[in-house]
Amino acid sequence: MRDLFVEIACAQVAKWGEELCGDSVCYEKDGNMTVLAWSDGLGSGVKASILSTLTSRIIVSMLRRNSSLEDVVATLAETLPVCRVRKIAYSTFSVVQIFPDGETYIAEFDNPPLFWIRNGRVMYLERRKREIGKRTVLEANIRLQRNDWIVGVTDGVVHAGIGGLWNLGWRWEKIASFLESTVNEHMDAATLASRIIETTKKLYQGRPGDDATCVVAKIRLPRRLILWAGPPENPEKDTEIVQRVLTFPGKKAVCGGTTGNILARFLGREIRVDLASLREDVPPVGILEGVDLVTEGVLTLSLVLRRLRQGVREEDVRYEKDGASRLLVLLFEADEVTIIGGRAINPAHQNPRLSGELSLKARILEEIAEELRKRGKMVHLEYC
């Protein structure tokens, strides 16, 4: 399981006339565990949103600290506000806890049963009842593997179309058939979640009668990228770094003319310049067989950092040809990024007449790493 990645996405639509969705999704993951929870709060609007948000966040926080499900449910009962009219503190929940070996624990309370998909088919999930306080929780254990999917929906999805296009609503069985005809290994989690919610809105004829949420977890191989920016301080380490880059199990990007030339020399190949990628503020990229991208160094990295700070998205740069955009696409695609910053001193960067950015490569790399972490990437930054 350590060689697998849990890709998570969510799509929602609020009840017609409400600004806030009363459903909430929360997840946390690291190398040891992924915890994903979603909740449907009582009613709709602000109060429902508060109830569901508290529920999902408490569940994830406590399970990450290895609390028992009994402790989680007890905490929910003590923490959630009580509805003055119905005299109950109520929100549903579903939780999926995925461990490094693929073992997965599932617990559901009053939510529609989640879907477990393998090889394009919705699998039977054997659940067992467990009484915790006044609640009946359904539990299950499975072992996930590559290309498995977990799909969860709230009542608003299952009931879509009631009294309208479909008298009985979309229903769990019809959603299962939709998933089996839609899911494929090339689809990402966000696309599937969006398709479920777009279909839900169509069934409601654009006026949802309830909050609706779809959360998707896709189990796949991780996408990795190594970014080498600058030669090592000790030239004797050139061979070591080159071999590490070339044998890296993922995509490879090199930033800096000197760095690119070191790699080209070891490969016995020449770097060709792609003049079509030249922009006023970005030097052209190089083409080197065996490497996914070769760019200029600090100027390109500075622009990458600036665009990350501006909140640029993958779709904003997907079809751009300049070096900074191409590097951004590789960074966005990767789940895990290894950055190697070279400590060798470039004499050109000591010229006081040049931009201060040129002498701050290490800081630029550190800030790029931090921006990527904010976007949920796992980043390893080291120097040579």
C-alpha positions in Angstrom: 0.0 0.0 0.0 2.9 2.3 0.5 3.3 2.4 -3.3 -0.3 3.4 -3.7 -2.0 6.8 -3.5 -5.4 7.8 -2.3 -6.8 10.5 -4.6 -9.8 12.3 -2.9 -12.3 14.7 -4.5 -15.6 16.1 -3.6 -18.5 17.9 -5.4 -21.6 19.5 -3.8 -24.7 21.4 -4.5 -26.8 23.3 -1.9 -30.5 23.0 -1.5 -32.4 25.4 -3.7 -32.6 28.8 -1.9 -29.7 28.1 0.4 -26.2 29.7 0.1 -24.5 27.0 2.2 -24.5 23.3 1.7 -25.6 21.4 4.8 -23.2 18.5 4.0 -19.5 18.5 4.9 -16.5 16.5 3.9 -13.2 16.3 5.8 -10.0 14.3 5.3 -6.4 14.0 6.4 -3.7 11.8 5.2 0.0 11.1 5.6 2.3 8.1 5.1 0.6 6.1 7.9 -3.1 6.6 7.4 -5.9 8.3 5.4 -9.0 9.2 7.2 -12.0 10.5 5.2 -15.4 11.5 6.7 -18.6 13.1 5.3 -21.7 14.2 7.2 -25.2 15.4 6.4 -26.5 17.9 9.0 -30.0 18.2 10.2 -32.1 20.4 7.9 -30.3 22.7 5.6 -28.4 26.0 5.4 -26.2 27.4 8.1 -27.3 25.2 11.0 -26.9 22.1 9.0 -23.5 23.2 7.8 -22.3 23.8 11.4 -23.6 20.3 12.5 -22.0 18.5 9.6 -18.7 20.4 9.8 -18.3 19.7 13.5 -19.2 16.0 12.9 -16.8 15.4 10.1 -13.9 17.3 11.7 -14.3 15.7 15.1 -14.3 12.2 13.5 -11.2 12.8 11.4 -9.3 14.5 14.2 -10.1 11.8 16.8 -9.4 8.8 14.5 -6.1 10.4 13.5 -5.2 10.3 17.2 -6.2 6.6 17.3 -9.4 7.2 19.4 -12.0 4.4 19.4 -15.3 4.7 17.5 -17.1 4.6 20.9 -15.1 7.7 22.0 -15.8 9.5 18.8 -19.6 8.9 19.0 -19.6 9.9 22.7 -17.8 13.1 21.8 -20.2 13.9 19.0 -23.1 13.5 21.4 -21.6 15.8 24.0 -20.4 18.4 21.4 -23.1 18.9 18.8 -25.7 21.6 19.4 -29.3 20.5 20.0 -32.1 21.5 17.8 -34.6 23.6 19.9 -37.6 22.3 17.9 -36.8 18.6 17.7 -34.7 18.4 20.8 -32.0 16.4 19.1 -28.4 16.9 18.0 -28.3 15.1 14.8 -26.1 14.6 11.8 -25.2 11.5 9.8 -21.7 10.3 9.2 -19.6 8.0 7.1 -16.0 7.3 7.7 -13.3 5.5 5.7 -10.0 4.8 7.4 -7.3 3.5 5.0 -4.1 2.0 6.4 -0.7 1.6 4.7 -1.2 -2.1 4.0 -4.5 -1.4 2.2 -6.7 -2.6 5.1 -9.7 -0.3 5.3 -12.2 0.3 8.0 -15.6 1.7 7.2 -18.3 3.0 9.6 -21.7 4.4 8.5 -24.5 6.0 10.5 -27.7 7.0 8.7 -26.0 7.8 5.4 -26.7 6.0 2.2 -24.4 2.9 1.9 -21.2 3.8 0.1 -20.1 2.2 -3.1 -17.0 0.0 -3.4 -15.9 -0.4 -7.0 -13.4 -2.9 -8.4 -12.8 -3.8 -12.0 -15.7 -1.6 -13.0 -18.2 -3.4 -10.8 -19.9 -2.3 -7.6 -18.8 -4.9 -5.1 -20.9 -6.4 -2.3 -19.8 -5.0 1.1 -20.6 -7.1 4.1 -21.6 -4.9 6.9 -22.2 -5.7 10.6 -24.4 -3.8 13.0 -22.9 -2.3 16.2 -24.8 -0.5 18.9 -23.0 2.6 20.3 -25.1 4.5 22.8 -28.4 5.1 21.0 -27.0 4.8 17.6 -26.7 1.8 15.3 -23.5 2.0 13.3 -22.8 -0.2 10.3 -19.2 -1.4 10.1 -17.1 -3.2 7.4 -13.5 -4.1 6.7 -12.0 -4.6 3.2 -8.6 -4.5 1.6 -8.3 -2.0 -1.1 -6.0 -2.4 -4.1 -4.9 -0.4 -7.1 -7.8 1.0 -9.3 -10.4 0.5 -6.5 -12.8 3.3 -5.9 -14.8 4.4 -2.8 -17.8 6.6 -3.7 -20.1 8.1 -1.0 -23.2 10.2 -1.5 -25.7 11.9 0.8 -29.5 11.6 0.7 -29.8 14.5 -1.7 -28.2 12.4 -4.4 -30.2 9.3 -3.8 -33.5 11.2 -3.7 -32.8 13.4 -6.8 -35.8 13.4 -9.1 -38.4 12.4 -6.6 -41.8 13.7 -7.7 -40.2 14.9 -10.9 -38.2 13.1 -13.6 -38.2 9.9 -11.4 -41.0 9.4 -8.9 -38.8 7.3 -6.6 -35.7 9.3 -7.0 -32.3 8.3 -8.5 -32.0 5.5 -5.9 -28.9 3.6 -4.8 -29.3 0.8 -7.4 -29.5 3.2 -10.3 -26.5 5.2 -9.0 -24.6 1.9 -8.9 -25.5 1.2 -12.5 -24.4 4.7 -13.4 -21.1 4.2 -11.7 -20.5 0.9 -13.5 -21.1 2.5 -16.9 -19.0 5.6 -16.1 -15.9 4.6 -14.1 -12.7 3.8 -15.9 -9.1 3.7 -14.9 -8.2 6.9 -16.8 -10.8 9.0 -15.0 -9.8 11.0 -12.0 -11.7 11.4 -8.7 -12.8 15.0 -9.4 -14.3 14.1 -12.7 -16.4 11.3 -11.3 -17.6 13.4 -8.3 -18.6 16.2 -10.7 -20.5 13.9 -13.0 -22.5 12.6 -10.1 -23.5 16.0 -8.9 -24.2 17.4 -12.4 -26.5 14.4 -13.0 -28.1 15.1 -9.6 -28.8 18.8 -10.6 -30.4 17.6 -13.9 -32.7 15.2 -12.0 -33.7 18.1 -9.8 -34.3 20.2 -12.9 -31.9 22.8 -11.6 -33.7 23.3 -8.3 -32.3 20.8 -5.7 -34.7 19.8 -3.1 -31.9 18.8 -0.6 -28.2 19.3 -0.1 -26.3 16.8 -2.2 -22.7 15.7 -1.9 -20.5 13.1 -3.7 -17.1 12.2 -2.3 -14.8 10.0 -4.2 -11.6 8.2 -3.3 -9.6 6.5 -6.1 -6.8 4.2 -5.2 -3.9 4.4 -7.7 -0.2 4.5 -8.2 1.3 7.8 -7.0 2.5 10.3 -9.6 6.0 11.4 -8.7 8.3 14.2 -9.9 12.0 14.9 -9.2 13.1 18.5 -9.8 16.9 19.1 -9.9 17.8 22.8 -9.7 21.6 23.5 -9.7 24.8 21.4 -9.6 26.1 20.1 -6.3 28.6 22.1 -4.3 31.1 19.3 -4.8 31.5 18.4 -8.5 32.5 14.9 -7.5 28.9 14.3 -6.6 27.7 15.0 -10.2 27.6 11.4 -11.1 25.7 10.4 -8.0 23.0 13.0 -8.5 22.7 12.3 -12.2 22.2 8.6 -11.5 19.6 9.4 -8.9 17.7 11.6 -11.3 17.8 9.1 -14.2 16.7 6.1 -12.1 13.9 8.1 -10.3 10.6 6.3 -10.6 8.6 9.2 -12.0 8.9 12.3 -14.2 12.1 14.3 -14.3 12.6 18.1 -14.6 15.9 19.9 -14.6 16.2 23.7 -14.0 19.3 25.6 -15.0 21.6 25.6 -18.0 24.7 24.2 -16.1 22.5 21.5 -14.5 21.1 20.5 -17.9 24.6 20.4 -19.5 25.8 18.1 -16.7 23.0 15.7 -17.4 23.4 15.9 -21.2 27.1 15.2 -20.9 26.5 12.0 -18.9 23.8 10.9 -21.4 26.1 11.7 -24.3 23.3 13.8 -25.9 22.8 17.4 -26.9 20.2 19.8 -25.6 18.1 21.3 -28.4 16.5 24.7 -27.7 12.7 25.0 -28.3 12.4 28.5 -29.6 8.6 28.2 -29.8 8.6 28.2 -26.0 10.4 31.6 -25.8 8.4 34.3 -24.0 9.4 37.9 -23.0 9.7 37.0 -19.3 10.6 33.3 -19.7 13.7 31.8 -21.4 13.0 28.9 -23.8 13.0 25.3 -22.7 15.5 22.7 -23.8 14.7 19.3 -25.3 16.8 16.4 -23.9 15.9 12.8 -24.5 15.4 10.9 -21.2 14.2 14.0 -19.4 10.6 15.3 -19.3 11.6 19.0 -19.0 14.7 21.2 -19.1 14.3 24.9 -18.3 16.4 27.9 -17.4 17.0 28.2 -13.7 16.2 31.0 -11.3 14.1 33.3 -13.6 11.8 30.3 -14.4 11.6 29.2 -10.8 10.8 32.8 -9.7 7.9 32.9 -12.1 6.6 29.5 -11.0 6.6 30.8 -7.4 4.9 34.0 -8.4 2.1 32.1 -10.2 1.6 29.7 -7.3 1.2 32.6 -5.0 -1.4 34.1 -7.4 -3.4 30.9 -7.1 -2.9 29.7 -10.6 -4.6 26.4 -11.4 -3.6 23.5 -13.7 -6.3 24.3 -16.2 -4.9 27.9 -16.5 -1.5 26.7 -17.8 -2.3 23.3 -19.3 -1.9 24.4 -22.9 0.8 27.0 -22.4 4.2 26.3 -24.0 6.6 28.4 -21.9 9.0 26.8 -19.4 7.3 28.1 -16.2 3.9 26.9 -17.4 5.2 23.4 -18.3 6.9 23.1 -15.0 3.8 24.1 -13.2 1.8 21.4 -15.0 4.3 18.8 -13.9 4.1 20.1 -10.3 0.3 20.1 -10.4 0.2 16.5 -11.8 2.5 15.1 -9.2 1.4 13.7 -5.8 4.9 13.6 -4.4 7.7 16.0 -5.4 11.4 15.6 -4.7 13.3 18.8 -5.1 17.2 18.8 -5.1 18.7 22.2 -4.9 22.4 22.5 -5.8 24.7 24.5 -3.6 27.3 25.3 -6.2 28.0 29.0 -6.6 27.1 30.4 -10.0 29.5 33.4 -10.5 26.8 35.2 -12.5 24.6 35.3 -9.5 27.1 37.3 -7.5 26.8 40.3 -9.8 25.1 43.0 -7.6 23.5 44.6 -10.7 21.3 41.5 -11.3 17.9 41.0 -9.7 18.0 40.0 -6.0 16.0 36.9 -7.0 19.0 35.4 -8.6 20.9 35.1 -5.3 17.9 33.6 -3.5 17.5 30.2 -5.2 17.3 28.3 -2.0 14.6 30.6 -0.6 12.7 30.3 -3.9 12.8 26.5 -3.7 11.7 26.5 -0.1 8.8 28.8 -0.8 7.7 26.7 -3.9 7.8 23.6 -1.6 5.6 25.4 0.9 3.1 26.5 -1.7 2.9 22.9 -3.0 2.3 21.6 0.5 -0.6 24.0 0.9 -2.1 22.3 -2.2 -1.8 18.9 -0.5 1.4 17.7 -2.2 4.0 15.7 -0.4 7.3 17.5 -0.9 10.8 16.5 -0.1 13.4 19.3 -0.3 17.1 18.7 0.0 20.4 20.2 -1.0 23.5 18.8 -2.6 
